[in-house]
């Protein structure tokens, strides 16, 4: 066959041989399905369907977080400060947004941008610094010291520093010693997704399993 058909051997060539016709008839009668050789060599699946869904879900969350951060950087400082207060209130600090949180800072003042009152009389408050910086522009100890100075001016004991950037190791160490909470770009985006700030639910899937108790013999 290779000598007579050097260019190509296809079905029209094979069907000239009775042996091949008989082989096809037998295979068809047994309803056999021949898999391509490449598929037979595929490695077995190592993930359960649940693990595959979890991995896809995390990919969607990560992509959504990056999109959120891009949108925040595009907007002005005032909008970012309002978003920060919305997130903190959604996390349970203070009461409702109009009553508990107030934007007080001015763009570029280096001080306090917002305050959250944890009680109706305003006796206990959390002061907030919000810096909308590009991701590659990290925040160091100098910015933390400026915030600490602003907290000292208002005799505050609680402070939260939130940014669309990141914090250096020295900045984190200083903030830890002075009991200032730091929230970087990744945590901010995650908090926004978890609290529903700036996002909306597109689809909900229910993952179900067998209820073993239902099939237990009660007798």
Secondary structure, 3 states (H helix, E strand, C coil): CCCCCCCCCCHHHHCCCHHHHHHHHHHHHCCCCCCCHHHHCCCCCCCCHHHHHHHHHHHHHHHHHHHHHHHHHHCCHHHHHHHHHHHHHHCCCCCCHHHHEEECCCCCCCCCCEEEECCCCCCCEEEEEEECCCCCCCECHHHHHHHHHHHHHCCCCCEEEEECCCECHHHHHHHHHCCEEEECHHHHHHHHHHHCCCCCCCCCCCCCCCCHHHHCCCC
